[in-house]
Amino acid sequence: MCVAPSSLFGFFSLCYEQTNVIVTTNLPFAPWPATFAGEERMTGALLDRLTHRLATLSINDKEESFRVKQSRKNNAKKS
């Protein structure tokens, strides 16, 4: 087992139902096991803890990001 995934799992296990945690990611949940060194069982347990009483905010990737919109607006002001 790789140390990093188990350390991350340990951290979230300590936080579980003790405090609020915010996690940001650009990956859907399906590819997470590959990200965590193929540790499917541990990743499943991690996702179970993260998604229990979860509030998600999904950002539509088909729209321009906030930063791109701000950059366009700033460049338009300079012109």
C-alpha distances in whole Angstrom, upper triangle without the diagonal:
4,6,9,8,8,11,13,12,13,16,17,17,19,22,22,26,26,27,27,25,26,23,24,23,24,22,23,20,20,18,15,13,13,13,10,8,9,8,11,11,10,12,15,15,15,18,19,20,21,23,25,28,27,30,29,31,31,33,34,33,37,39,39,37,38,38,40,42,43,43,46,48,48,49,51,53,53,55
4,6,6,7,9,11,11,13,15,16,17,19,21,22,25,26,26,26,23,24,21,22,21,22,20,22,20,20,17,14,12,12,11,8,7,9,9,12,13,11,12,16,16,15,18,20,20,20,23,25,28,27,29,28,30,30,31,33,31,35,36,36,34,36,35,37,40,40,40,43,45,45,46,48,50,50,52
4,6,5,6,9,10,10,12,14,15,16,19,20,24,24,24,24,21,22,20,21,20,23,21,23,21,21,19,16,15,15,13,10,10,13,11,15,15,12,13,17,16,15,18,20,19,19,23,24,27,26,28,28,29,30,31,33,32,36,37,37,34,35,35,37,39,40,40,42,44,44,45,48,49,49,51
4,6,5,6,9,10,11,12,14,15,17,18,22,22,22,22,19,19,16,18,17,19,18,20,18,19,17,14,13,13,11,8,9,12,11,14,15,12,12,16,15,13,16,18,17,17,20,22,25,24,26,25,26,26,27,30,29,32,33,33,30,31,31,33,36,36,36,39,41,40,41,44,45,45,48
4,5,5,6,9,10,11,12,14,15,16,20,21,20,20,17,18,15,16,15,18,16,17,15,16,14,11,10,11,9,5,7,10,8,11,11,8,8,12,12,10,12,15,14,14,17,19,22,21,23,22,24,24,26,28,27,31,32,32,30,31,31,33,35,36,36,39,40,41,42,44,46,46,48
4,5,5,6,9,10,10,12,14,15,19,19,20,20,18,19,17,19,18,21,19,20,17,19,17,14,12,14,12,9,10,12,9,12,11,8,9,12,11,10,13,15,14,15,18,19,22,22,24,24,26,27,28,31,30,34,35,35,33,34,34,36,38,39,39,42,43,44,45,48,49,49,51
4,5,5,6,9,10,11,13,14,18,18,18,18,16,17,16,18,18,21,20,21,19,21,19,15,15,16,14,11,13,15,13,15,15,11,12,15,13,11,14,16,15,15,19,20,22,22,24,24,26,27,28,31,30,34,35,35,32,33,32,35,37,37,38,41,42,42,43,46,47,47,50
4,5,5,6,8,10,11,12,16,16,16,16,13,14,12,14,14,17,17,18,16,18,16,13,13,15,12,9,12,14,12,14,14,10,10,13,12,9,12,14,12,12,15,17,19,18,20,20,22,23,24,27,27,31,31,31,28,29,29,32,34,34,35,38,39,39,41,43,44,45,47
4,5,5,6,9,10,10,14,15,15,16,13,15,13,16,16,19,17,18,15,17,16,13,12,15,13,10,13,14,11,12,11,7,8,10,8,6,9,11,9,10,13,15,18,17,20,20,22,23,25,28,28,32,33,33,30,31,32,34,36,36,37,40,41,41,43,46,46,47,50
4,6,5,6,9,10,13,13,14,16,14,16,15,18,19,22,21,21,19,21,20,16,16,18,16,13,15,17,14,15,14,10,12,13,11,9,13,13,11,12,16,16,19,19,22,22,25,26,28,31,31,35,36,36,33,33,34,36,38,38,39,42,43,43,45,48,48,49,52
4,5,5,6,9,12,11,12,13,11,13,13,16,17,21,20,21,19,21,21,17,17,19,17,14,17,19,16,18,16,13,13,15,13,10,13,14,11,11,15,16,18,17,20,20,22,24,26,29,29,33,34,34,30,31,31,34,36,35,37,39,40,40,42,45,45,46,49
4,5,5,6,10,10,10,10,8,11,11,14,15,19,18,18,16,19,19,15,16,18,16,14,17,18,16,16,15,12,11,13,10,7,10,11,7,8,11,12,14,14,16,17,19,21,24,27,27,31,31,32,29,29,30,33,34,34,36,38,39,39,42,44,44,45,48
4,5,5,9,9,11,12,11,14,14,17,19,22,21,21,18,20,21,17,17,20,18,16,18,19,16,16,14,11,12,13,9,8,11,10,7,9,12,12,15,15,18,19,22,24,27,30,30,34,35,35,32,33,34,36,38,38,39,42,43,43,45,48,48,49,52
4,6,8,7,9,11,11,14,15,19,20,24,23,24,21,24,24,20,20,23,21,18,21,22,19,20,18,15,15,16,13,11,14,14,10,12,15,14,16,17,19,21,24,26,28,32,32,36,36,37,33,33,34,37,39,38,40,43,43,43,46,48,48,49,52
4,6,5,6,8,8,11,12,16,18,22,22,22,20,23,23,20,21,23,21,19,22,23,20,21,19,16,16,17,14,11,13,13,9,10,13,12,13,14,16,18,20,23,25,29,30,33,33,34,31,30,31,34,36,35,37,40,40,40,43,45,45,46,49
4,5,7,8,9,12,13,17,19,22,21,21,18,21,22,19,20,23,21,19,22,23,20,19,17,15,15,14,11,10,11,10,6,8,10,9,11,12,15,17,20,22,25,28,29,33,33,34,31,31,33,35,36,36,38,41,41,42,44,46,47,48,51
4,6,8,10,13,15,19,21,24,24,23,21,24,25,22,23,26,25,23,26,26,23,22,20,18,18,17,14,13,14,12,9,10,11,9,9,11,14,17,20,23,26,29,31,34,34,35,32,32,34,37,37,37,40,42,42,43,45,47,47,49,51
4,7,9,13,16,19,22,26,25,25,23,26,27,24,25,28,26,24,27,28,25,25,23,20,20,20,17,15,16,15,12,12,14,13,13,14,16,19,22,25,27,31,32,36,36,36,33,32,34,37,38,37,39,42,42,42,45,47,47,48,51
4,6,10,13,16,19,23,24,23,22,25,26,23,25,27,25,23,27,28,25,25,24,21,20,20,18,15,16,16,12,12,14,13,12,13,14,17,19,22,24,28,30,33,33,33,30,29,30,33,34,34,36,38,38,39,41,43,43,45,48
4,7,10,13,17,20,21,21,20,23,24,21,23,26,23,22,26,27,25,24,24,21,19,20,18,15,15,15,12,10,12,12,10,10,11,13,15,18,21,24,26,29,29,29,26,25,27,30,30,30,32,35,35,35,38,40,40,42,44
4,6,10,13,17,17,18,17,20,21,18,20,23,20,19,23,24,22,22,21,19,17,18,16,13,13,14,11,8,11,12,11,10,11,12,14,16,19,22,23,27,27,27,24,23,24,27,28,28,30,33,33,33,36,38,38,40,42
4,7,10,14,15,15,15,19,19,17,20,22,19,19,22,23,22,22,22,19,17,18,17,14,13,15,13,9,11,13,12,10,10,10,11,13,15,19,20,23,23,23,20,19,21,24,25,24,26,29,29,30,32,34,35,36,39
4,7,10,11,12,12,16,16,13,16,18,15,15,19,20,19,19,20,17,15,16,16,12,11,14,12,9,11,13,14,11,11,10,11,12,14,17,18,21,21,21,18,19,20,22,24,24,26,28,29,29,32,34,34,36,38
4,7,9,11,12,15,15,13,17,18,15,16,19,20,20,20,21,19,16,18,18,15,13,16,15,12,13,16,16,13,12,10,9,10,11,14,14,18,18,18,15,16,16,19,20,21,22,25,26,26,28,30,31,33,35
4,5,8,9,12,12,10,14,14,12,14,17,18,18,18,20,18,15,16,18,14,13,16,16,12,13,17,18,14,14,11,11,10,11,13,12,16,17,17,15,16,17,19,21,21,23,25,26,27,29,31,32,33,35
4,7,10,12,11,11,15,14,12,15,18,18,20,19,21,20,16,18,20,17,15,18,19,15,16,20,20,17,16,13,12,10,9,11,9,13,14,15,13,15,15,17,19,20,21,23,25,26,27,29,31,32,33
4,6,8,7,7,11,11,10,12,15,15,16,16,18,17,14,15,17,15,13,16,17,14,15,18,20,16,16,13,13,11,11,13,11,15,17,17,16,18,19,20,22,24,25,26,28,29,30,32,34,35,37
4,6,7,8,11,12,11,13,16,16,16,15,17,17,13,13,16,14,11,14,16,13,12,16,18,14,15,12,12,10,11,12,12,15,17,19,18,20,21,22,24,26,27,28,30,32,33,34,36,38,39
4,6,5,8,10,10,12,14,13,14,12,14,13,10,10,12,11,8,11,13,11,10,14,16,13,14,12,14,12,14,16,16,19,21,22,21,23,25,26,27,29,30,32,34,35,36,38,40,41,42
4,6,7,9,10,12,14,12,13,10,13,14,10,10,14,13,10,13,16,14,13,17,19,17,18,15,17,15,17,17,17,20,22,24,23,26,27,28,29,31,32,34,36,37,38,40,42,43,44
4,6,6,7,9,11,10,11,10,13,13,10,11,15,13,12,15,17,15,15,19,21,19,20,17,18,16,18,18,17,20,23,24,23,25,26,27,29,31,31,33,35,36,37,39,41,42,43
4,5,5,6,9,8,9,8,11,10,7,9,12,10,9,12,14,12,13,17,19,17,18,16,18,17,18,20,19,22,24,25,23,26,26,27,30,31,32,33,35,36,37,40,41,42,44
4,5,5,7,5,6,5,8,8,6,8,11,10,10,13,15,14,15,18,21,19,21,20,21,20,22,23,22,25,28,29,27,29,30,31,33,35,35,37,39,40,41,43,45,46,47
4,5,6,5,7,8,11,11,9,12,14,13,13,17,18,17,18,22,24,22,24,22,23,21,23,23,22,25,27,28,27,29,29,30,33,34,34,36,39,39,40,42,44,45,46
4,6,7,9,10,13,12,9,12,14,13,13,16,17,16,17,21,23,21,22,20,21,20,21,22,21,24,26,26,24,27,27,28,30,32,32,34,36,37,37,40,42,42,43
4,6,6,8,10,9,7,10,12,10,12,15,15,15,17,20,23,21,23,21,23,22,23,25,24,27,29,29,27,29,29,31,33,34,34,37,39,39,40,43,44,45,46
4,6,8,11,10,9,13,14,13,15,18,19,18,20,23,26,24,26,25,26,25,26,28,26,29,31,32,30,32,32,33,36,37,37,39,41,42,42,45,47,47,48
4,6,9,9,8,11,13,13,14,17,18,18,20,22,25,24,26,24,26,25,27,28,26,29,32,32,31,33,33,34,37,38,38,40,43,43,44,46,48,49,50
4,6,5,6,8,10,10,12,14,15,16,18,20,23,22,25,24,26,25,27,29,28,31,33,34,32,34,34,36,38,39,40,42,44,45,46,48,50,50,52
4,6,5,6,9,10,10,12,14,15,16,18,21,20,23,22,24,24,26,27,27,30,32,33,32,34,34,36,38,39,40,42,44,45,46,48,50,51,52
4,5,5,6,9,10,10,13,14,15,17,20,20,23,23,25,25,28,29,29,32,34,36,34,36,37,38,40,41,42,44,46,47,48,50,52,53,55
4,5,5,6,9,10,11,12,14,15,19,19,22,21,24,24,27,29,28,32,34,34,32,34,35,36,39,39,40,43,44,45,46,49,50,51,53
4,5,5,6,8,10,10,12,14,17,16,19,18,21,21,23,25,25,28,30,31,29,31,31,33,35,36,37,39,41,42,43,45,47,48,49
4,5,5,6,9,10,10,12,16,15,18,18,20,20,23,25,25,28,30,32,30,32,33,34,36,38,39,41,42,43,45,47,48,49,51
4,5,5,6,9,10,11,14,14,18,18,21,22,25,27,27,31,32,34,32,33,34,36,38,39,40,42,43,44,46,48,49,50,52
4,5,5,6,9,10,13,13,16,16,19,20,22,25,25,28,30,31,29,30,31,33,35,35,37,39,40,41,43,45,46,47,49
4,5,5,6,8,12,10,13,13,16,16,19,22,22,26,27,28,26,28,29,31,32,34,35,37,38,39,41,43,44,45,47
4,6,5,6,10,10,13,14,17,18,22,24,25,28,30,31,29,30,32,34,35,36,38,40,41,42,44,46,47,48,50
4,6,5,9,9,13,14,17,19,22,25,26,29,30,31,29,30,31,34,35,36,37,39,40,41,43,45,46,48,50
4,6,8,7,10,11,14,15,18,21,22,26,27,28,25,26,28,30,31,32,34,36,36,37,40,41,42,44,46
4,6,5,8,9,12,14,17,20,21,25,26,27,25,26,28,30,31,32,34,36,36,38,40,41,42,44,46
4,5,9,11,15,17,20,23,25,28,29,30,28,29,31,33,34,35,37,39,39,41,43,44,45,47,49
4,7,10,13,16,20,22,25,28,28,30,27,28,30,32,33,33,36,38,38,39,42,43,44,46,48
4,6,10,12,16,19,21,24,24,26,24,24,26,29,29,30,32,34,34,36,38,39,40,42,44
4,7,10,13,16,19,22,22,23,21,21,24,26,26,27,29,31,31,33,35,36,37,39,41
4,6,10,13,15,18,18,20,18,18,21,23,23,24,27,28,29,30,32,33,35,37,38
4,6,10,12,15,15,16,14,15,18,19,19,21,23,25,25,27,29,30,31,33,35
4,6,9,12,12,14,13,14,17,18,18,20,22,23,24,26,28,29,30,32,34
4,6,9,9,10,9,11,13,14,14,17,19,19,20,23,24,25,27,29,30
4,5,6,9,9,11,14,14,14,17,19,19,20,23,24,24,27,29,29
4,5,7,8,11,13,12,13,16,17,18,20,22,22,23,26,27,28
4,7,9,12,14,13,13,17,17,17,19,22,22,22,25,27,27
4,6,9,11,10,10,13,15,14,15,18,19,19,22,24,24
4,7,8,6,7,10,11,10,12,15,15,16,19,20,21
4,5,5,6,9,10,11,12,14,15,17,19,20,21
4,6,5,6,9,10,11,12,14,15,17,18,20
4,5,5,6,9,10,10,12,14,15,16,18
4,5,5,6,9,10,10,12,14,15,17
4,5,5,6,9,10,11,13,14,16
4,5,5,6,8,10,11,12,14
4,5,5,6,8,10,11,12
4,6,5,6,9,10,11
4,6,5,6,9,10
4,5,5,6,9
4,5,5,6
4,5,5
4,6
4
